[in-house]
Amino acid sequence: MKIDWDRRTCARKGHVTYAPDDPRLRIRLHARTALGEAWRCLRCGDFVLGEPHGSGPAAEAPLVPRGKVLRDLFVLRFLAVERAVRGVFIVLVAVAVWKFSNSQDAVRRLFDEYLDVFRPVFRHFHYDLDHSPVVGSVQKAFGYRHSTLVLVAGLLLAYALIELVEAVGLWYAKRWAEYLTVVATAAFLPLEIYELTEHISWLKIATLVLNILAVLYIALTKRLFGLRGGRRKFDEERHSASLLEVEESAGVAHAPL
């Protein structure tokens, strides 16, 4: 089922109306009803009772996101939420690593005690904890130096900060955030591919596919790095939309340049 992004957004945020100075356009956007004046919404095109939200030259009409732009904004905000969740999770991991670095001996003793308790239980189910990859990784971590663990915690915090900055920028559809997301995500793709060669899991595959799609989607739709005409074409589209928004909402055909 096709989503009507315009009406969906108007239902959540309300309509946007504008009264242009040009009489030819003004009459197309305006209607008189038994209940009073009504103005056509610049987003969904429906007539809305009441005074317009603004007025002035048609070229200064507000640039109201609609159609494909709203869909792109929804995708960016989905990615923003995903980045925010990932950033918070990485912060928690960094804090855990830092706390572990300050009490390695105590954590090791506690781990060994629990390992002795659960070893017979897992042996009953024919699982050897002494040869488990997870247990081996944890025991290997106990051998890391305190300074190494502190460095790892610092790097994790830096990575989490990048993710959180991406989340905020993508939520507000900032162009610098789109560049940052593409560069940062693409930089970690080789590492994600390498991890798949070590151990395959559906979570790793899903994460890799999501990141590849995010890089391609943002780079192509936002014309980053000179793709599809680059920043010049991107600015031309926005400028053209700002000049034609009222005409399009009024149903006035635009003659080709």
URTA-V595176 format. One record per backbone hydrogen bond with DSSP energy under -1.0 kcal/mol. NH is the residue of the N-H (numbers start at 1). CO is the residue of the C=O. Records with the same first field share a line. If there is no record, write none. Layout:
BEGIN
NH: CO + CO
END
This chain:
BEGIN
5: 3
8: 4
9: 5
10: 6
11: 7
12: 8
13: 9
14: 10
19: 54
21: 56
26: 22
27: 23
29: 25
31: 38
33: 36
36: 33
38: 31
39: 48
40: 29
41: 46
42: 16
45: 41
48: 39
50: 37
56: 19
60: 57
61: 58
64: 62
69: 66
71: 67
72: 68
73: 69
74: 70
75: 71
76: 72
77: 73
78: 74
79: 75
80: 76
81: 77
82: 78
83: 79
84: 80
85: 81
86: 82
87: 83
88: 84
89: 85
90: 86
91: 87
92: 88
93: 89
94: 90
95: 91
96: 92
97: 93
98: 94
99: 95
100: 96
101: 97
103: 100
107: 103
108: 104
109: 105
110: 106
111: 107
112: 108
113: 109
114: 110
115: 111
116: 112
117: 113
118: 114
119: 115
122: 118
123: 119
124: 120
126: 123
127: 122
131: 128
132: 129
136: 132
137: 133
138: 134
139: 135
140: 136
141: 137
142: 138
143: 140
144: 141
149: 145
150: 146
151: 147
152: 148
153: 149
154: 150
155: 151
156: 152
157: 153
158: 154
159: 155
160: 156
161: 157
162: 158
163: 159
164: 160
165: 161
166: 162
167: 163
168: 164
169: 165
170: 166
171: 167
172: 168
173: 170
174: 169
178: 174
179: 175
180: 176
181: 177
182: 178
183: 179
184: 180
185: 181
186: 182
187: 183
192: 188
193: 189
194: 190
195: 191
196: 192
197: 193
198: 194
199: 195
205: 201
206: 202
207: 203
208: 204
209: 205
210: 206
211: 207
212: 208
213: 209
214: 210
215: 211
216: 212
217: 213
218: 214
219: 215
220: 216
221: 217
222: 218
224: 219
227: 224
230: 227
234: 230
235: 231
236: 232
237: 233
238: 234
239: 235
240: 236
241: 237
242: 238
243: 239
244: 240
245: 241
248: 244
249: 245
250: 246
252: 247
END
